[in-house]
């Protein structure tokens, strides 16, 4: 809902959905705790008004935690998509908290399923369906690269994609990290399509440092990008760099190498196409050279691209709607 981050709610409207409820849950200066509180407040009123049979939340953002909290405390059946993943920042804490507040789970793979069982969830409420992102990535209707370049006025045909988010536990080091990264990318002499960071604590620091490259013709910066367009752009990139989950999930699925910087994706499932690098000038330079030398062989660890069908089949089973809303911790034996 924030214009500063591209007012991405328009992307939902452009798809043609009519049942959309807009609620401004934050301003640009809010902390993550304030976003959580405001989202709980607004969603709680909405849930009480519409009385839904099922609430579905996705991923590891504070909005998902708000959704699961509201569902659990209002006795509404709540399902969580893509629980059980691990990463190296506050997102992991949020994701596992969402798991514990949710009644039913739709996970991407068996590794995620095992983690939920370890968290005390009953195996019968965990459904392995793959990642919904893979469905979109496998779609035959993705826009062409020429369409993407024309739509976003991207002048170069050879490029890498940069997406770098703040690590909330490393904010004191963030400005130095971003400066080091930008220095290394400028020295590389390559072209970069840059996507804004998320709005976690520290995002303003990244945006301030990006001002250095606003006038550099080798960098094209966007607050946001429609997901399908982003996927086509990524599919044809020389490599991806930063610390976004797209580098360890979407990029390898397309056979695109990725340079993973720093600790944000710590412990995440890693493809052989991912090159981990420290946030140092030499580390970044070496990692880029190693990444572009890798063979571009597609790898997917998050399903077969058929998660929508699996999801609908499960929802179509009458027994799904009889799931108990009373949870019990299941001890490991």
PEWOCOR-V577308 format. One record per pair of residues at least 4 apart in sequence whose C-alpha atoms are under 8 Angstrom apart, sorted by the first residue. I is the first residue (numbers start at 1). J is the second residue. D is the distance in whole Angstrom. If there is no record, write none. Layout:
BEGIN
i=I j=J d=D
i=I j=J d=D
END
This chain:
BEGIN
i=1 j=7 d=5
i=1 j=8 d=7
i=1 j=9 d=6
i=1 j=22 d=8
i=1 j=23 d=8
i=1 j=24 d=6
i=2 j=6 d=7
i=2 j=7 d=5
i=2 j=8 d=8
i=2 j=27 d=7
i=2 j=28 d=7
i=3 j=7 d=4
i=4 j=28 d=8
i=4 j=223 d=7
i=5 j=196 d=7
i=5 j=223 d=5
i=5 j=224 d=6
i=6 j=223 d=5
i=6 j=224 d=5
i=6 j=225 d=8
i=8 j=12 d=7
i=8 j=224 d=7
i=8 j=226 d=8
i=9 j=13 d=7
i=10 j=14 d=6
i=11 j=15 d=7
i=11 j=226 d=6
i=12 j=16 d=7
i=12 j=17 d=7
i=13 j=17 d=6
i=13 j=18 d=7
i=13 j=20 d=8
i=23 j=42 d=7
i=25 j=35 d=6
i=25 j=38 d=5
i=25 j=39 d=5
i=25 j=42 d=7
i=26 j=30 d=6
i=26 j=34 d=7
i=26 j=35 d=5
i=26 j=38 d=7
i=28 j=199 d=8
i=30 j=34 d=6
i=30 j=35 d=6
i=31 j=35 d=6
i=31 j=200 d=7
i=31 j=201 d=6
i=32 j=36 d=6
i=32 j=62 d=7
i=32 j=200 d=6
i=32 j=201 d=7
i=33 j=37 d=6
i=34 j=38 d=6
i=35 j=39 d=6
i=35 j=62 d=7
i=35 j=63 d=8
i=36 j=40 d=6
i=36 j=62 d=6
i=36 j=63 d=6
i=36 j=65 d=7
i=36 j=66 d=6
i=37 j=41 d=6
i=37 j=66 d=8
i=38 j=42 d=6
i=39 j=43 d=6
i=39 j=63 d=6
i=39 j=66 d=6
i=39 j=67 d=8
i=40 j=44 d=6
i=40 j=66 d=5
i=40 j=67 d=7
i=40 j=69 d=7
i=40 j=70 d=6
i=41 j=45 d=7
i=42 j=46 d=6
i=43 j=47 d=6
i=43 j=66 d=8
i=43 j=67 d=7
i=43 j=70 d=7
i=44 j=48 d=6
i=44 j=70 d=6
i=45 j=49 d=6
i=46 j=50 d=6
i=47 j=51 d=6
i=47 j=52 d=7
i=47 j=70 d=8
i=52 j=76 d=7
i=53 j=76 d=7
i=53 j=77 d=7
i=54 j=76 d=6
i=54 j=77 d=5
i=54 j=78 d=6
i=54 j=79 d=7
i=55 j=67 d=8
i=55 j=68 d=8
i=55 j=71 d=7
i=55 j=76 d=7
i=55 j=77 d=6
i=55 j=78 d=5
i=55 j=79 d=6
i=56 j=67 d=8
i=56 j=78 d=6
i=56 j=79 d=5
i=56 j=80 d=6
i=56 j=81 d=7
i=57 j=64 d=5
i=57 j=67 d=6
i=57 j=68 d=7
i=57 j=78 d=8
i=57 j=79 d=6
i=57 j=80 d=5
i=57 j=81 d=6
i=58 j=64 d=6
i=58 j=80 d=6
i=58 j=81 d=5
i=58 j=82 d=6
i=59 j=64 d=7
i=59 j=80 d=7
i=59 j=81 d=6
i=59 j=82 d=6
i=59 j=83 d=7
i=59 j=95 d=6
i=60 j=64 d=6
i=60 j=65 d=7
i=60 j=83 d=8
i=60 j=91 d=5
i=60 j=92 d=7
i=60 j=94 d=5
i=60 j=95 d=4
i=60 j=98 d=8
i=61 j=65 d=7
i=61 j=91 d=6
i=61 j=94 d=7
i=61 j=95 d=7
i=62 j=66 d=6
i=62 j=94 d=7
i=63 j=67 d=6
i=64 j=68 d=6
i=64 j=98 d=7
i=65 j=69 d=6
i=65 j=94 d=6
i=65 j=95 d=8
i=65 j=97 d=7
i=65 j=98 d=5
i=66 j=70 d=6
i=67 j=71 d=6
i=68 j=72 d=6
i=68 j=78 d=6
i=68 j=80 d=8
i=68 j=98 d=6
i=68 j=101 d=5
i=68 j=102 d=6
i=69 j=73 d=6
i=69 j=98 d=8
i=69 j=101 d=6
i=70 j=74 d=6
i=71 j=75 d=6
i=71 j=76 d=5
i=71 j=77 d=7
i=71 j=78 d=6
i=71 j=102 d=8
i=72 j=76 d=6
i=72 j=77 d=7
i=72 j=78 d=7
i=72 j=101 d=6
i=72 j=102 d=7
i=72 j=325 d=8
i=75 j=325 d=7
i=76 j=325 d=8
i=77 j=102 d=8
i=77 j=103 d=6
i=77 j=104 d=8
i=77 j=323 d=8
i=77 j=325 d=6
i=78 j=102 d=5
i=78 j=103 d=5
i=78 j=104 d=6
i=79 j=102 d=6
i=79 j=103 d=6
i=79 j=104 d=5
i=79 j=105 d=6
i=79 j=106 d=7
i=80 j=98 d=7
i=80 j=99 d=7
i=80 j=102 d=6
i=80 j=103 d=8
i=80 j=104 d=6
i=80 j=105 d=5
i=80 j=106 d=6
i=81 j=105 d=6
i=81 j=106 d=5
i=81 j=107 d=6
i=82 j=105 d=8
i=82 j=106 d=6
i=82 j=107 d=4
i=82 j=108 d=6
i=82 j=112 d=8
i=82 j=131 d=7
i=83 j=95 d=6
i=83 j=96 d=7
i=83 j=98 d=8
i=83 j=99 d=6
i=83 j=105 d=7
i=83 j=106 d=7
i=83 j=107 d=6
i=83 j=112 d=7
i=83 j=116 d=7
i=84 j=95 d=7
i=84 j=96 d=7
i=84 j=99 d=8
i=84 j=107 d=7
i=84 j=111 d=8
i=84 j=112 d=4
i=84 j=113 d=6
i=84 j=114 d=8
i=84 j=115 d=5
i=84 j=116 d=6
i=85 j=92 d=7
i=85 j=95 d=8
i=85 j=112 d=6
i=85 j=115 d=8
i=85 j=268 d=7
i=86 j=92 d=6
i=86 j=265 d=8
i=86 j=266 d=8
i=86 j=267 d=6
i=86 j=268 d=5
i=86 j=269 d=8
i=87 j=91 d=7
i=87 j=92 d=5
i=87 j=264 d=6
i=87 j=265 d=5
i=87 j=266 d=5
i=87 j=267 d=6
i=87 j=268 d=5
i=88 j=92 d=7
i=88 j=263 d=6
i=88 j=264 d=4
i=88 j=265 d=5
i=88 j=266 d=4
i=88 j=267 d=7
i=88 j=268 d=8
i=89 j=93 d=8
i=89 j=167 d=6
i=89 j=168 d=7
i=89 j=169 d=7
i=89 j=263 d=8
i=89 j=264 d=5
i=89 j=265 d=8
i=90 j=94 d=6
i=90 j=167 d=8
i=90 j=168 d=7
i=90 j=169 d=8
i=91 j=95 d=6
i=92 j=96 d=6
i=93 j=97 d=6
i=94 j=98 d=6
i=95 j=99 d=6
i=96 j=100 d=6
i=97 j=101 d=6
i=98 j=102 d=6
i=99 j=103 d=8
i=99 j=105 d=8
i=99 j=116 d=8
i=100 j=119 d=8
i=100 j=121 d=8
i=103 j=125 d=7
i=103 j=323 d=8
i=103 j=324 d=8
i=103 j=325 d=6
i=103 j=327 d=7
i=104 j=125 d=5
i=104 j=126 d=6
i=105 j=125 d=6
i=105 j=126 d=5
i=105 j=127 d=6
i=106 j=126 d=6
i=106 j=127 d=5
i=106 j=128 d=6
i=106 j=129 d=6
i=106 j=130 d=8
i=106 j=311 d=8
i=107 j=112 d=6
i=107 j=113 d=6
i=107 j=126 d=7
i=107 j=127 d=6
i=107 j=128 d=5
i=107 j=129 d=6
i=107 j=130 d=6
i=107 j=131 d=7
i=108 j=112 d=7
i=108 j=128 d=6
i=108 j=129 d=6
i=108 j=130 d=4
i=108 j=131 d=5
i=108 j=302 d=5
i=108 j=303 d=6
i=109 j=113 d=6
i=109 j=128 d=6
i=109 j=129 d=7
i=109 j=130 d=6
i=109 j=301 d=7
i=109 j=302 d=6
i=109 j=303 d=7
i=110 j=114 d=6
i=110 j=128 d=7
i=111 j=115 d=6
i=112 j=116 d=6
i=113 j=117 d=6
i=113 j=123 d=8
i=113 j=126 d=7
i=113 j=127 d=8
i=113 j=128 d=7
i=114 j=118 d=6
i=115 j=119 d=6
i=116 j=120 d=7
i=116 j=121 d=6
i=116 j=126 d=8
i=117 j=121 d=5
i=117 j=122 d=6
i=117 j=123 d=6
i=117 j=330 d=8
i=117 j=332 d=8
i=118 j=332 d=7
i=120 j=328 d=8
i=120 j=329 d=5
i=120 j=330 d=4
i=120 j=331 d=6
i=120 j=332 d=7
i=121 j=125 d=8
i=121 j=126 d=8
i=121 j=328 d=8
i=121 j=329 d=6
i=121 j=330 d=6
i=122 j=126 d=7
i=122 j=329 d=8
i=122 j=330 d=6
i=129 j=303 d=7
i=129 j=306 d=8
i=129 j=307 d=5
i=129 j=310 d=6
i=129 j=311 d=7
i=130 j=134 d=8
i=130 j=302 d=5
i=130 j=303 d=4
i=130 j=304 d=7
i=130 j=305 d=7
i=130 j=306 d=7
i=130 j=307 d=5
i=131 j=135 d=7
i=131 j=302 d=5
i=131 j=303 d=6
i=131 j=305 d=7
i=131 j=307 d=6
i=132 j=136 d=7
i=132 j=305 d=7
i=132 j=306 d=8
i=132 j=307 d=6
i=132 j=308 d=7
i=133 j=137 d=6
i=133 j=250 d=8
i=133 j=305 d=8
i=134 j=138 d=6
i=134 j=250 d=8
i=134 j=302 d=7
i=134 j=303 d=7
i=134 j=304 d=7
i=134 j=305 d=5
i=134 j=306 d=8
i=134 j=307 d=8
i=135 j=139 d=6
i=135 j=304 d=8
i=135 j=305 d=4
i=135 j=306 d=6
i=135 j=307 d=7
i=135 j=308 d=7
i=136 j=228 d=7
i=136 j=305 d=8
i=137 j=142 d=8
i=137 j=228 d=8
i=137 j=231 d=7
i=137 j=250 d=8
i=137 j=305 d=8
i=138 j=305 d=6
i=142 j=228 d=6
i=142 j=229 d=7
i=142 j=231 d=8
i=142 j=232 d=7
i=143 j=147 d=6
i=143 j=148 d=7
i=143 j=228 d=7
i=143 j=229 d=6
i=143 j=232 d=6
i=144 j=148 d=6
i=144 j=232 d=7
i=145 j=149 d=6
i=145 j=232 d=6
i=145 j=233 d=6
i=145 j=236 d=7
i=146 j=150 d=6
i=147 j=151 d=6
i=148 j=152 d=6
i=148 j=154 d=8
i=148 j=229 d=6
i=148 j=232 d=7
i=148 j=233 d=7
i=149 j=153 d=5
i=149 j=154 d=5
i=149 j=155 d=7
i=150 j=154 d=7
i=154 j=220 d=7
i=156 j=191 d=7
i=158 j=191 d=7
i=158 j=237 d=7
i=158 j=238 d=7
i=159 j=190 d=7
i=159 j=191 d=5
i=159 j=192 d=5
i=159 j=193 d=7
i=159 j=237 d=6
i=159 j=238 d=6
i=159 j=239 d=8
i=160 j=190 d=8
i=160 j=191 d=6
i=160 j=192 d=5
i=160 j=193 d=6
i=160 j=237 d=5
i=160 j=238 d=5
i=160 j=239 d=5
i=160 j=240 d=5
i=160 j=241 d=7
i=161 j=192 d=6
i=161 j=193 d=5
i=161 j=194 d=6
i=161 j=195 d=8
i=161 j=234 d=7
i=161 j=237 d=7
i=161 j=239 d=7
i=161 j=240 d=5
i=161 j=241 d=6
i=162 j=192 d=6
i=162 j=193 d=6
i=162 j=194 d=5
i=162 j=195 d=6
i=162 j=240 d=6
i=162 j=241 d=5
i=162 j=242 d=6
i=163 j=194 d=6
i=163 j=195 d=5
i=163 j=196 d=7
i=163 j=197 d=7
i=163 j=240 d=8
i=163 j=241 d=7
i=163 j=242 d=5
i=163 j=243 d=7
i=163 j=244 d=6
i=164 j=195 d=8
i=164 j=196 d=8
i=164 j=197 d=6
i=164 j=241 d=8
i=164 j=242 d=5
i=164 j=243 d=5
i=164 j=244 d=6
i=165 j=197 d=5
i=165 j=198 d=6
i=165 j=200 d=8
i=165 j=203 d=7
i=165 j=206 d=8
i=165 j=242 d=8
i=165 j=243 d=6
i=165 j=244 d=7
i=166 j=170 d=8
i=166 j=171 d=7
i=166 j=174 d=7
i=166 j=197 d=7
i=166 j=198 d=8
i=166 j=200 d=7
i=166 j=201 d=7
i=166 j=202 d=5
i=166 j=203 d=6
i=166 j=206 d=8
i=167 j=171 d=6
i=167 j=174 d=8
i=167 j=201 d=8
i=167 j=202 d=8
i=167 j=263 d=8
i=167 j=264 d=6
i=168 j=200 d=7
i=168 j=201 d=6
i=168 j=202 d=7
i=170 j=174 d=6
i=171 j=175 d=8
i=171 j=201 d=8
i=171 j=202 d=6
i=173 j=177 d=6
i=174 j=178 d=6
i=174 j=202 d=7
i=174 j=205 d=7
i=174 j=206 d=8
i=175 j=179 d=6
i=175 j=205 d=6
i=175 j=206 d=7
i=175 j=209 d=7
i=176 j=180 d=6
i=177 j=181 d=6
i=177 j=279 d=6
i=177 j=280 d=8
i=178 j=182 d=6
i=178 j=206 d=6
i=178 j=209 d=7
i=179 j=183 d=6
i=179 j=209 d=7
i=180 j=184 d=6
i=180 j=279 d=7
i=180 j=280 d=6
i=180 j=281 d=6
i=181 j=185 d=6
i=181 j=279 d=7
i=181 j=280 d=8
i=181 j=281 d=7
i=181 j=284 d=7
i=182 j=186 d=6
i=183 j=187 d=6
i=183 j=281 d=8
i=184 j=188 d=6
i=184 j=281 d=6
i=184 j=284 d=7
i=184 j=285 d=7
i=185 j=189 d=7
i=185 j=190 d=7
i=186 j=190 d=7
i=188 j=285 d=7
i=189 j=218 d=8
i=190 j=218 d=7
i=191 j=218 d=5
i=191 j=219 d=6
i=192 j=218 d=6
i=192 j=219 d=5
i=192 j=220 d=6
i=193 j=219 d=6
i=193 j=220 d=5
i=193 j=221 d=6
i=193 j=222 d=8
i=194 j=219 d=7
i=194 j=220 d=6
i=194 j=221 d=5
i=194 j=222 d=6
i=195 j=221 d=6
i=195 j=222 d=5
i=195 j=223 d=6
i=195 j=224 d=6
i=195 j=225 d=8
i=196 j=207 d=7
i=196 j=221 d=7
i=196 j=222 d=6
i=196 j=223 d=5
i=196 j=224 d=6
i=197 j=203 d=6
i=197 j=206 d=7
i=197 j=207 d=8
i=198 j=203 d=7
i=199 j=203 d=5
i=202 j=206 d=7
i=203 j=207 d=6
i=204 j=208 d=6
i=205 j=209 d=6
i=206 j=210 d=6
i=207 j=211 d=7
i=208 j=212 d=8
i=210 j=214 d=7
i=213 j=219 d=6
i=214 j=219 d=7
i=214 j=220 d=8
i=214 j=221 d=7
i=215 j=219 d=8
i=225 j=229 d=7
i=225 j=230 d=6
i=226 j=230 d=6
i=227 j=231 d=6
i=228 j=232 d=6
i=229 j=233 d=6
i=230 j=234 d=6
i=231 j=235 d=6
i=231 j=250 d=8
i=232 j=236 d=7
i=233 j=237 d=6
i=234 j=239 d=8
i=234 j=240 d=7
i=234 j=251 d=7
i=234 j=256 d=8
i=235 j=251 d=7
i=235 j=254 d=6
i=235 j=255 d=8
i=235 j=256 d=7
i=236 j=256 d=8
i=237 j=256 d=7
i=238 j=256 d=7
i=238 j=257 d=8
i=238 j=292 d=7
i=239 j=256 d=6
i=239 j=257 d=5
i=239 j=258 d=5
i=239 j=259 d=7
i=239 j=291 d=7
i=239 j=292 d=7
i=240 j=247 d=6
i=240 j=251 d=7
i=240 j=256 d=7
i=240 j=257 d=7
i=240 j=258 d=5
i=240 j=259 d=6
i=241 j=247 d=7
i=241 j=258 d=6
i=241 j=259 d=5
i=241 j=260 d=6
i=241 j=261 d=7
i=242 j=247 d=7
i=242 j=259 d=6
i=242 j=260 d=6
i=242 j=261 d=5
i=243 j=247 d=7
i=243 j=260 d=5
i=243 j=261 d=5
i=243 j=262 d=7
i=243 j=263 d=8
i=243 j=264 d=6
i=243 j=265 d=7
i=244 j=248 d=8
i=244 j=260 d=8
i=244 j=264 d=8
i=244 j=265 d=8
i=245 j=249 d=6
i=245 j=250 d=8
i=245 j=265 d=7
i=246 j=250 d=5
i=246 j=251 d=6
i=247 j=251 d=5
i=247 j=252 d=7
i=247 j=257 d=8
i=247 j=258 d=5
i=247 j=259 d=7
i=247 j=260 d=7
i=247 j=274 d=7
i=248 j=252 d=6
i=248 j=258 d=7
i=248 j=260 d=8
i=248 j=268 d=8
i=248 j=269 d=7
i=248 j=270 d=6
i=248 j=271 d=7
i=248 j=274 d=6
i=249 j=253 d=7
i=249 j=300 d=8
i=249 j=301 d=8
i=249 j=302 d=8
i=250 j=254 d=7
i=251 j=255 d=6
i=251 j=256 d=5
i=251 j=257 d=7
i=251 j=258 d=7
i=252 j=256 d=5
i=252 j=257 d=6
i=252 j=258 d=8
i=252 j=271 d=7
i=252 j=273 d=6
i=252 j=274 d=8
i=252 j=297 d=8
i=252 j=298 d=6
i=252 j=299 d=5
i=252 j=300 d=7
i=253 j=298 d=5
i=253 j=299 d=5
i=253 j=300 d=5
i=254 j=297 d=8
i=254 j=298 d=5
i=254 j=299 d=7
i=255 j=273 d=7
i=255 j=296 d=5
i=255 j=297 d=5
i=255 j=298 d=4
i=255 j=299 d=6
i=256 j=273 d=7
i=256 j=296 d=6
i=256 j=297 d=8
i=256 j=298 d=7
i=257 j=273 d=5
i=257 j=274 d=6
i=257 j=275 d=8
i=257 j=291 d=6
i=257 j=292 d=7
i=257 j=294 d=7
i=257 j=296 d=7
i=258 j=273 d=6
i=258 j=274 d=5
i=258 j=275 d=6
i=258 j=291 d=6
i=259 j=274 d=6
i=259 j=275 d=5
i=259 j=276 d=6
i=259 j=277 d=7
i=259 j=287 d=6
i=259 j=288 d=6
i=259 j=291 d=7
i=260 j=265 d=8
i=260 j=274 d=7
i=260 j=275 d=6
i=260 j=276 d=5
i=260 j=277 d=6
i=261 j=276 d=6
i=261 j=277 d=5
i=261 j=278 d=6
i=261 j=279 d=6
i=261 j=284 d=8
i=262 j=276 d=8
i=262 j=277 d=6
i=262 j=278 d=5
i=262 j=279 d=6
i=269 j=301 d=8
i=270 j=274 d=6
i=271 j=299 d=7
i=271 j=301 d=8
i=273 j=291 d=7
i=273 j=294 d=7
i=273 j=296 d=8
i=274 j=291 d=7
i=275 j=287 d=6
i=275 j=290 d=7
i=275 j=291 d=6
i=276 j=287 d=7
i=277 j=283 d=6
i=277 j=284 d=6
i=277 j=287 d=6
i=278 j=283 d=5
i=278 j=284 d=7
i=279 j=283 d=6
i=279 j=284 d=6
i=280 j=284 d=6
i=281 j=285 d=6
i=282 j=286 d=6
i=283 j=287 d=6
i=284 j=288 d=6
i=285 j=289 d=6
i=286 j=290 d=6
i=287 j=291 d=6
i=288 j=292 d=6
i=289 j=293 d=6
i=290 j=294 d=7
i=300 j=304 d=8
i=303 j=307 d=7
i=306 j=310 d=7
i=307 j=311 d=6
i=308 j=312 d=6
i=309 j=313 d=6
i=310 j=314 d=6
i=311 j=315 d=6
i=312 j=316 d=6
i=313 j=317 d=7
i=314 j=320 d=7
i=315 j=320 d=6
i=315 j=321 d=8
i=316 j=320 d=8
i=317 j=321 d=8
i=318 j=322 d=7
i=319 j=323 d=7
END
